[in-house]
Amino acid sequence: MFYRRKLILALLEKLDERIEKNRLQKLIFLLTNKQKNPDYEFVPYHFGCYSYSLSADLKAMIKRKWVAISDEGYGLKTEKKYYNELRSDDKIIVDGTISLYGKMNTEQITKHTYFISPYHAINSTIARNILPEKYYLRVQDAKPKIDDTILFTVGYEGISLEEYLNKLIKNDVKLLIDVRKNPLSQKYGFSKKLLSGFCKKLNTDYLHIPEVGIDSSKRKELNTQKDYDTLFEDYCKTVLEETKENQNYILRLLKEKKRIALTCFEAESCQCHRTHLAEKLKKSSTFKYKLKHI
């Protein structure tokens, strides 16, 4: 079992009650805020901080009959106890979380998370209704306010779905362009259907342009930077010469949306074709904008 799931089970075990969905999200948010290396990360969503990875883990645990779900919320179903399997520092954090927040109802704990992290409330549909004016203004101030037209590139290797989505939100990306030839991933959240859905929920448009990708058969035996350089030299001579119409389309979208991001897998921009695509776009006579790798 993933250690992070034991954390959820331990919290449910110690609370010994049904926990409403949004309340559980907030409790785990407050709990992981105390961890040096958080087991879960969160994005700003309709009711504040929300973790898609946490939601996916809960669904998996319901399926395995470790957790029960009802109209009242989540409850522990397994008879096995997991609190004693936690690291000593996490036991202290679980106990502290319950002591400080365990008796708060959903509205109280939601309001508290808005107080301590205004950023996570920027997409909330209830912030204005539950916050005093001065705290609501803090939420408004936390929203990205960037007017420059920028072409971004971003990879998802080595980071969580939530960290990736927060990069898009904090840079006010309006359109994510997936430049993978085959937009499939074994990593949760990054296959086309899921990724496009998550973007939509966070008001970021998604578009897949496979024509500017690299066929997976050409990505074998990439062991050194020289191997990548050889691959990209071929990419520039072939794909980038054959997809000028697609590139012009991206340039038109950039002018229209102002802030778009090209995305693929690799964390290092020097090891991904998205950089060469971006550099080719930058050389266009109509490109008068910034290029930024995030």
N, C-alpha and C positions, 0 to 999 in steps of 0.2 A: 504494500500500500504506500502511496506517496505520503511523505511526512506531512505535507500541508493539509491533507485530508484528516490526519489524526488531530490536527489543531482544531478543526471544526467539530469533530466528534467529542473532543475533550471539553470544548466550550458548551456544547449541548448537554453533555454529561453533568457538568457542574451546575448549569442553570436549572436543569431538571424541569423544563417546561416547554411548551410549544412557543416557537419564536417566529413572529411574523416576518415575511420575506425581506421587506425593506429594513426592518430592525436588525435582522441578522447581518445584512450587508454592512450596516453602520457599525455594528459591534466588531466585526472582523476588520473593518477599516481602522477603527480606533485601536484594536489589538495589534495589528501589523505596523501601525505607526510607531509602536514602541520597539519593534524588532530592528536590529542592526541591518539585517538582510531580509526585508519583508517577503513573506511567503506569497502574498498577493499584492497586486497593484490595482489602482482604480482610475476610472475616467469620470469626467463630469457628465451625468446623465439626467434623465427627466426628474428624478427625485434626489439628485445629489450623487455622491460617490457610489460607483457601481463597478464591480469586477465581473467581466464575462467569464474569466477563468474560474472564479469561485462558483458562478452559476452552473458552469459545465461540470465542475466537480460534484456539486450537489445533485445534479441530474444523474450522474454516474453512481453516486452512493444510494440514491433512491432505487435505481435499477438493481443494485446489488443487495437491496433490502437492509442497508445499514442505517438509512435515514427514512423517516416517514413524512409524507406531505399531506396536509389537509387544509381546510378553509382557515384554520387557526394558525397555520404556518408549519415550520419544520420541527420535527421531534426526533429524538434518538430511538432507533428501532433495534439495533444490535444489542445483545446483552454483554458483549465484551466491553471492557473499560479501557480507554486510551489515554486518560490523563497521566497515568503513571509511566507511560511510554514517551512522554514529552521530555525534551531537554530541560534541565533545571531552570535556566533563564526563562524559558517559555512558560513553565509552570507559574513562575512569579508574575509574568505578564498576563496570563489567563486570570489568575486570582485578582490581580489589580484591576483588570478590565471589568470583571464582574462586580467588584467592590465599588468602583466609581460609576459604572453605567448600567449595571444589571437590572436596576429597578426603574430605569427610564423607559417610558412608553415610546412608540414609534415617532410621534411628533417631537417629543422632547429630545430624543437622541439625534433625530434628523437636524433639528435646529442647532444643536451643539456642534455637529460636524460642519455646519455652515459657518458657525462662529470661528472655528479653528482653522478651517480651510475654505475660504471664499472661492478659490479656483474651482473646487469640485461642485460648486453650486451654480456655475455660470449657465448651465443648460437646464436648470431646475424650472419646472412649471409651477412650483408652489412657493418659491423663495419670497416673492412679494407678499404673499398672504400670511406667512408665518414669521417673518423677520421684522424687527424694529427698523425704522427708516435708515438709521446710520449703518446698520449691518447690511441692509440691502444695497446701499451705495457701495459698500466694500466689495460685494459680489459684482456689481456693475464695473467697478474699477479693475477687477481681476480678469475681465474679458480682454482677449487680444485686440489691440487697436493698431493695426498696421496697414498702411495704404500703399506701400511700394509694390510694384509688379515684380515678382520673383519666380524664377524657375528653380524648384528644389529637386534634389534626388535623395532617396532614402532606401535603405535596405533593412530587412527584418532579422538577419542572422544574429543570434546571440541575445536577443531581447524579447521580452514578453509582448503579447498582443496589446496589453494596456499601455506599456511604455511606447510602443510604436504609434498607437492612436493618439497618445498625448503629444507626441512630436508633431503630428498633423494639426491638432487643435491649437497648441501653443504657437505654431507658426501660421495659424489662420489659413491653412490650405483649403481651397475651395473645391479642387478637383484632384483626385488621385488617378494617375494613369499607370496601369499595370503593363509593364513592357516585357513580361515573361512570355516566352513562346507557349509554354504549357503552364497555366496558372494553377498548378496543384502543389500541395505541400503536406507533408506528414506532421508539420507543426500546427498545433491547434490555432484556428482562426485565419490562416493565410491562404487557403484555397479560395478560388474566385467567388463562389457562392457565399461563403461565410464572410469574407473580407468586404465584398460589396454591400452585404447586409449591415455589417457593423458600421461602415462608413455612412450609409444612408441614415442610420439611427442617430448619427452625430452630425448630420447636416453637411456631410462632405460627399460630393458626387464621385462616382467611380466609373472608370472606362478602361476596357481591356483592348490593347492594340497589339495583337500577337505578331503582326507582320514585322515589327522592329525587334523581335526577340531573336535568340540564338537557339538553334535546334539542340536538344539534349544530347544527341549523338556526338556533337562537337565538343561537349564539356567533359569528356572522359580524359583521364590522365593529366589533370591540371595540378601539378605538384609544386611548381616553382613560379615565380613572377614571370620568368621567361616564357613558360608555357602559356600564361595568360596573355602576355604581349603578342605571342604568335597568333593566338585565337582572335584577339582584337584587331590585329593587322588585317586578318582575313575578313573580319566583320566589317571593318571600314571600307574595304575594297568591294565587298559584295552587297551585304544587306543595306548598308547606308547609301549605297549608290542606286539601289533598286527600290527604295521606299521614300523617295522625295515627296511624293504626294502625301504620304502619312506624316512626314515631318512638317510639311506646310500646314496640315490640319492641326498638329500640335501647336504650332506657332499661332494659328488663328484662335485656338482655345486659350492660349496664354494671354493674348490681347483681350479676349472677352472676359475670362475669369480672373485674371490678374495674378493669382497665386495657385500654381499647379505643381504637383510633385510626380516625378517619374520613379517608379518603384520596382525593385527586383529583390533577390535574396541576399546577396553578399553584403556584409557589413562594411568592408573596405571598398571605397568608391573606385580605387585603382584596380580592383579585381572584378569589376562589374561592367557590363556593356552599357548600362544606363549612363555612365560618365561619358563615354564616347558619343553616344546619341546626344547628350546634352551639349557637349562641346561642338558637335556638328551644327546643332540648332543655334548655338551662340555665334557661329560664323555667318549666319544668314544676315543679309543686308537690312532686314526688318527687325532684327533682334537688338533692342536698345535697353535691355533690362539687366537685372542681377541674376547670377547663377550661384546657388548655395547648396552644399551637401550637408544634410542633417542626419 
